[in-house]
Amino acid sequence: MSELVVRTSMGSLTAWHELAPAFTRLTGHKVIVAQEDAATTLDKVLASGAQSDLISLYGEPLNRIVKGGKTVGGSSTVFTRAAVGLSVKSGAPWPDISTPEAFKKALLNAKSIAYSFGGSGQIAARAIEKLGIAAQMAPKTVRSVGGPAAAYIVRGEVEMAIQQFNVSKPVAGTDYVGDLPAGLHEYVVFEVAVLKASKEQDAARALIQFVTSREAAPLLRKAMMEPAA
């Protein structure tokens, strides 16, 4: 049996916590899930020679690694996606975010908000830009690092946070109000790829086949994410 190390960002961590043990039960292959705080830390990890068999990232950070020649050609595969929405402190009134105009009002009325530099943060920034309130929101926006944006609510640093559902929902002391309204909402889409440095590429490919299978779909939903297709 093989041992696989999956390097993943925070964004798809909940998925791997469900998928990894299921794959082990099915195949006997051990899967170690290692969270990397930011895409840039992956460069250091990969350069260090530490065991790394697969990477799980979204968009540009993954494309950068693929273009850098660190992955097996053609192995990059979309496997899951995450909704993005608004959180507030538990017990606080829930703002109306059912329409773009209502969401705009909620943001303008907020004393402060937080969103990340990652995929969900890019979606939040695009939504704010579309609403035409980027200038008004800039002075009261905090960019989260090193953990969920919703944690900034718990610490009293901001009033609201925008981030992925699967990252925000588990944060105790906060409520997930709902996804961004139609016309502004986008999913953060995640891919997984086999690394050239992997000495267990057959097992790694088997893991990719599993996470994109019909059997993986309920596990992804349990992880508060969705199958990619």
C-alpha positions in Angstrom: 0.0 0.0 0.0 1.1 3.6 -0.7 1.3 6.7 1.4 0.2 9.9 -0.3 0.7 13.5 0.8 -1.9 16.0 -0.5 -0.8 19.7 -0.2 -4.0 21.8 0.1 -5.0 25.4 0.8 -7.6 26.2 3.5 -10.2 26.5 0.8 -10.6 22.8 0.1 -9.5 21.4 3.4 -12.9 20.3 4.6 -13.3 18.3 1.4 -10.0 16.4 2.0 -11.0 15.7 5.6 -13.9 13.7 4.2 -12.3 12.3 1.1 -9.0 11.1 2.5 -10.3 8.6 5.0 -12.9 7.3 2.6 -10.2 6.6 0.0 -8.1 4.9 2.6 -11.0 2.6 3.6 -11.6 1.8 -0.1 -8.0 1.2 -1.2 -5.8 0.8 1.9 -3.6 3.7 0.6 -2.8 6.1 3.4 -3.5 9.8 2.7 -1.9 12.6 4.7 -3.5 16.0 4.2 -1.2 18.9 4.8 -2.6 22.5 4.8 -0.5 25.2 3.4 -1.3 28.7 4.6 -0.7 30.3 1.2 0.2 29.3 -2.3 3.6 30.8 -1.9 4.5 28.4 0.9 4.0 25.6 -1.6 7.1 26.7 -3.5 9.2 26.4 -0.4 7.7 23.0 0.5 8.2 21.6 -3.0 11.8 23.0 -3.2 12.6 21.4 0.2 12.1 17.9 -1.2 9.4 17.0 1.4 7.1 14.3 0.3 4.4 15.9 -1.9 2.2 13.8 -4.2 -0.7 16.0 -5.1 -1.7 19.6 -4.8 -5.2 21.0 -4.3 -5.7 24.6 -5.3 -7.9 27.1 -7.2 -7.3 29.2 -10.2 -4.1 31.2 -10.6 -2.1 29.7 -7.7 -2.5 26.3 -9.3 -1.9 27.6 -12.8 1.4 29.1 -11.6 2.6 25.8 -10.3 1.4 23.9 -13.4 3.2 26.5 -15.7 6.3 26.0 -13.5 6.5 22.4 -14.6 6.0 20.9 -11.2 2.9 18.8 -12.1 2.4 15.8 -14.3 1.1 17.0 -17.6 -2.7 16.5 -18.1 -3.2 15.4 -14.4 -4.9 18.7 -13.2 -8.5 17.9 -12.7 -11.5 20.0 -11.4 -13.1 18.2 -8.5 -15.1 20.5 -6.3 -16.4 24.0 -5.8 -17.4 26.2 -2.9 -20.1 28.9 -2.5 -19.2 32.3 -1.2 -21.3 34.3 1.2 -21.7 36.7 4.1 -21.3 36.0 7.8 -22.2 38.0 10.9 -21.8 37.6 14.7 -24.1 35.1 16.2 -27.2 36.8 17.6 -26.7 39.9 15.4 -29.6 40.8 13.1 -29.2 39.2 9.6 -29.0 41.8 6.9 -31.0 41.3 3.7 -28.7 40.2 1.0 -31.3 38.6 -1.3 -30.6 41.0 -4.2 -27.6 43.0 -5.4 -29.3 46.3 -4.2 -30.0 44.8 -0.8 -26.5 43.5 -0.5 -25.1 46.9 -1.5 -27.1 48.5 1.3 -25.9 45.9 3.8 -22.3 46.6 2.9 -22.6 50.3 3.1 -24.3 50.1 6.5 -21.6 47.8 7.9 -19.0 49.4 10.1 -16.4 47.0 8.8 -15.9 43.9 6.7 -13.2 41.3 6.1 -12.4 39.1 3.2 -9.3 37.2 2.1 -6.6 37.6 -0.6 -7.7 34.2 -1.9 -10.3 33.0 -4.4 -13.3 34.1 -2.2 -11.6 37.4 -1.6 -11.3 38.0 -5.3 -15.0 37.2 -5.7 -15.8 39.6 -2.9 -13.7 42.4 -4.5 -15.4 41.9 -7.9 -18.8 42.0 -6.3 -18.0 45.3 -4.5 -16.6 46.7 -7.8 -19.7 45.7 -9.7 -21.9 47.5 -7.1 -19.8 50.6 -7.6 -18.9 51.0 -3.9 -15.2 50.1 -3.9 -14.1 53.6 -2.8 -16.6 53.7 0.0 -15.7 50.2 1.2 -11.9 50.5 1.1 -11.5 52.4 4.4 -13.5 49.8 6.3 -12.2 46.6 4.7 -9.7 44.2 6.4 -8.0 41.6 4.4 -7.8 38.3 6.4 -4.7 36.2 6.5 -3.8 32.9 8.3 -7.3 31.8 9.0 -11.0 32.3 8.3 -12.3 35.8 7.7 -15.2 35.0 10.0 -12.7 34.6 12.9 -12.2 38.4 12.7 -15.8 38.8 13.7 -15.3 36.6 16.7 -12.3 38.7 17.8 -14.4 41.9 17.4 -12.2 43.2 14.6 -14.9 43.5 12.0 -18.7 43.4 11.8 -19.1 41.2 8.7 -17.1 38.8 6.7 -17.3 37.4 3.1 -15.8 34.0 2.4 -16.5 30.4 1.3 -19.4 28.7 3.0 -17.3 25.7 4.0 -14.7 27.9 5.6 -17.1 30.3 7.3 -19.8 28.0 8.6 -17.7 26.1 11.1 -16.5 29.3 12.9 -18.2 29.3 16.3 -19.7 32.6 17.3 -20.8 33.5 13.8 -23.8 32.9 11.6 -23.6 32.3 7.9 -26.3 34.6 6.5 -26.3 33.2 2.9 -24.5 33.2 -0.4 -23.9 36.4 -2.4 -27.0 37.3 -4.4 -27.5 36.2 -8.0 -25.6 38.4 -10.4 -22.7 38.7 -7.9 -22.2 35.2 -6.7 -19.4 33.1 -8.1 -18.0 29.7 -7.0 -14.4 29.1 -6.0 -13.4 26.1 -8.1 -10.7 23.7 -7.0 -8.5 21.4 -8.9 -6.2 18.6 -7.9 -3.0 17.6 -9.7 -0.3 15.0 -9.4 3.2 16.4 -8.7 6.2 15.2 -10.8 8.1 14.7 -7.5 5.6 12.0 -6.4 7.0 8.5 -6.2 3.4 7.1 -6.0 1.9 8.5 -9.2 -0.4 5.5 -9.9 -1.9 5.8 -6.4 -2.1 9.6 -6.8 -4.1 9.1 -10.1 -6.4 6.7 -8.3 -7.1 9.3 -5.7 -8.0 11.8 -8.4 -10.3 9.2 -10.0 -12.0 8.7 -6.6 -12.5 12.4 -5.7 -14.2 12.9 -9.1 -16.4 9.8 -8.8 -20.1 9.6 -8.0 -19.2 8.1 -4.6 -17.3 11.2 -3.7 -20.3 13.5 -4.2 -22.0 13.0 -0.8 -18.7 13.3 0.9 -18.2 16.7 -0.7 -21.6 17.8 0.3 -20.9 16.7 3.9 -17.8 18.9 3.7 -20.1 21.8 2.8 -18.8 21.9 -0.8 -20.2 20.7 -4.1 -19.2 18.3 -6.8 -17.6 20.2 -9.6 -20.0 18.7 -12.2 
